Amino acid sequence: MKKKRFIASLLLFSMMISSVVYADKVEDLKNEKNTQEENLKQKKQSIENMTVEKDQLFNQIVEKKRVIEELNKELIELEELLNKLSEEIRVSNEKIEKLTERIKHNEELFKKRVRVMYGNKDLNSIEILFTSSDIRDFISRYFMMQSLADYDKKLITSLKNDKAELVKEKEVLEAKKEEKIAAKKEMEIKLQTFHEEVAKNESLISELEKNISFTEEEVGSLERKVRQLDANISFEEKVKAEVLRNISEKKLQEGIKSGEIKEIPSTGEMAWPLRGYYAISSPFGWRGSPTGGYSELHRGIDIPAPTGTPVYSATDGVVISSGWNGSYGNAVIIQYTNNITIVYGHNSSLVVSAGQRVSKGQVISLVGSTGNSTGPHLHFEVRYNNAPVNPIPYLRS
């Protein structure tokens, strides 16, 4: 007896150590998850920042291309204006050349006329006048000579004035042309600068897109890590809860065996199916078969009690089977919810029938040892979606 208690105490101590280990493991996993979530947050923020920067660069490109388009239009207009000015300068040069020729021609005529008037027969103007036949002829010659001289002078002066005006106009046109050439060079420099800035922004956008793509892959990897850590934490917490539940159950069973615990309140959604009998002789899980040497999955819990002890329904529900059920012997199966059914096996007799609605706490059978059984007990089994699960969490929260 002392040896059994020592083994039970040793098992309980081992389970308590396991619970501490699992607690540390869960805490480590949670710390790692927090670290990965912080990394994930930073990566997502980085993507957001890079996306904002990319959008700003793109907007700058749009604006710069708009300016480039306007500059190109202005450059075309400037080219047309330069061509027009060049044409006007060419026309002015032609006019100036023609006037220069006319001035030169009229000056030559004037010189010849003077030579004729003053140089013929080596006579000067006085001699020409004094060779007049009379006073009328004298006056006539004088006014004719004066008139010719005045005409030639006025013509030449007029031509020279016209030439001077044309030269001024040409100078104004050339000054305008030089001004427009300077403006064109300045505009071409601006265009070149804007083209270089657009190319630079496009290069930066390309680099940002690569970085965003790479960071998105990192985000995907981190999200997978976080999901895996969540799954691991969930699994470890379930294991931890199961260990703690087993510790609690072992303590409970020790208390029942020692006689310290006389009655167990039902704290789960299902009521305890036997009154006054709370010991579990065989828990849920893998075990050696009671009728052979092989291992099997025990699909429920065994609660030993004398033959004829009333079995109470753990829940409300509908009886879907009541009768002989192979290795379960005389068994009752009750549909509790759409997903959950409950099996009460190895009964000596059955109190309810298939199709009958029962209430929680209603007697449905009497304990026995029918089917594959080595002694009187109740086999209590919970099935979720037709697969057996541990009943303890349903009986005790």
CORWO-V719457 format. One record per backbone hydrogen bond with DSSP energy under -0.5 kcal/mol. CO is the residue of the C=O (numbers start at 1). NH is the residue of the N-H. Records with the same first field share a line. If there is no record, write none. Layout:
# CORWO-V719457
CO->NH  NH
This chain:
# CORWO-V719457
1->5
2->6
3->7
4->8
5->9
6->10
7->11
8->12
9->13
10->14
11->15
12->16
13->17
14->18
15->19
16->20
17->21
18->22
19->23
20->24
21->25
22->26
23->27
24->28
25->29
26->30
27->31
28->32
29->33
30->34
31->35
32->36
33->37
34->38
35->39
36->40
37->41
38->42
39->43
40->44
41->45
42->46
43->47
44->48
45->49
46->50
47->51
48->52
49->53
50->54
51->55
52->56
53->57
54->58
55->59
56->60
57->61
58->62
59->63
60->64
61->65
62->66
63->67
64->68
65->69
66->70
67->71
68->72
69->73
70->74
71->75
72->76
73->77
74->78
75->79
76->80
77->81
78->82
79->83
80->84
81->85
82->86
83->87
84->88
85->89
86->90
87->91
88->92
89->93
90->94
91->95
92->96
93->97
94->98
95->99
96->100
97->101
98->102
99->103
100->104
101->105
102->106
103->107
104->108
105->109
106->110
107->111
108->112
109->113
110->114
111->115
112->116
113->117
114->118
115->119
116->120
119->122
120->123
124->128
125->129
126->130
127->131
129->132
134->138
135->139
136->140
137->141
138->142
139->143
140->144
141->145
142->146
143->147
144->148
145->149
146->150
147->151
148->152
149->153
150->154
151->155
152->156
153->157
154->158
155->159
156->160
157->161
158->162
159->163
160->164
161->165
162->166
163->167
164->168
165->169
166->170
167->171
168->172
169->173
170->174
171->175
172->176
173->177
174->178
175->179
176->180
177->181
178->182
179->183
180->184
181->185
182->186
183->187
184->188
185->189
186->190
187->191
188->192
189->193
190->194
191->195
192->196
193->197
194->198
195->199
196->200
197->201
198->202
199->203
200->204
201->205
202->206
203->207
204->208
205->209
206->210
207->211
208->212
209->213
210->214
211->215
212->216
213->217
214->218
215->219
216->220
217->221
218->222
219->223
220->224
221->225
222->226
223->227
224->228
225->229
226->230
227->231
228->232
229->233
230->234
231->235
232->236
233->237
234->238
235->239
236->240
237->241
238->242
239->243
240->244
241->245
242->246
243->247
244->248
245->249
246->250
247->251
248->252
249->253
250->254
251->255
252->256
253->257
254->258
255->259  260  261
260->262
263->265
265->267
273->312
274->276
279->281
282->302
285->298
287->296
289->292
294->289
296->287  298
297->299
298->285
301->380
302->281  282  304
303->378
306->309
309->367
311->364  365
313->361
314->271
317->358
318->335
319->355
321->333
323->331
325->328
326->329
327->372
328->346
329->325  331
330->347
331->323
332->344
333->320  321
334->336  342
335->318
339->385  386
340->336  337
341->383
342->334
343->345  381
344->332
345->379
346->368  370
347->330
349->366
353->356
356->319
358->317
359->362
362->313
364->351  352
365->311
366->348  349
367->308
368->377
371->373
376->305
377->368  379
378->303  380
379->345  381
380->301
381->343
382->389
383->341  385
384->387
387->384
389->382
391->394  395
392->395  396
394->270
395->267  268
